[in-house]
Amino acid sequence: MKTIGVLDLQGGVAEHLDHFARLGAPARRVKQAADFHDLAGLVIPGGESTCLMRLMRILGTDEAILAAHRGGAKLWGTCAGAILLASRVVGEDPKLGLMDIEIERNAFGSQLDSFACTAVIPCVADEEIPLTFIRAPKILRAGPGVTILHRQAGAIAMAETADVLVTTFHPELTPCLAFHRYFARKCGLQPPEPRAGTDPSWSRASWTRQAPIT
Ligand code: GLN
C-alpha cells in the first residue's frame, strides 16, 4: 500500500507520524535507501539542516530522496526540510535543490526570536490556524513555476509546485491537522473527512496540548 514516509534522522519525526495517525493517513519512518519503497510522499522534518544533510550523506539518503522524487513521490519540507529542498541558500551551497526558491536560514533572528501566530490560508483550511516558527528561514524569492500559498512578515512561508511543498513553520507542533490533510491529498491519499467541530483541533488555551488518540 502506498504510504507517506517521514525521514527519521533528526528533528520532528514522531510529531509528524502522530499527526498522520490522527488523520488516518498511512505513514512510516524511512531512514536508509532500502526503506524508500512504495512511497506516495515523503516528509523532511524540521530540525537542523546542516545536521540532517550530514546524516543523509553518510546514509545515502540524499540519493534515495532524489530517486523517490523522480519516481513520483511528493515531497514536503518543514523548516529545515524546506532549506534542504531549496535551489538557492543564502551564503551556502544548495543541498537537494528540488524547488526553485531562494531561502535564508535563521532569517527571523535567534532561537529567542521564535514565535507563534495564526493565519487563514484558504487552500488549507477555512478557519484561522496556528503557525509555529522556530529559528525559521525566510523564502526570499520563488521562481515562476512556484505557487506562493502564504506570506508571513513579508517573507514567503508556504509554497508549492506540483510535486514539492515547503513550509518554513512547523505544522506538526500544533494540534491542527489541516496541513497534514493537505499534504496527504497532494499525495493522492484520501484521509477521512474531519468530524464536524473537531478540526482544526486546537485552541489558544491548548496550543501544544493534544487529546490522546481514541
Ligand atoms: N535553523 C534551522 C536551520 O537552519 C532550522 C530550524 C528548524 O527546522 N526549526 O537548519
Boltz pocket constraint, residues with backbone or C-beta under 6 A from the ligand:
constraints:
  - pocket:
      binder: B
      contacts: [[A, 45], [A, 46], [A, 47], [A, 48], [A, 49], [A, 50], [A, 78], [A, 79], [A, 80], [A, 81], [A, 83], [A, 105], [A, 106], [A, 134], [A, 135], [A, 136], [A, 137]]
      max_distance: 6.0
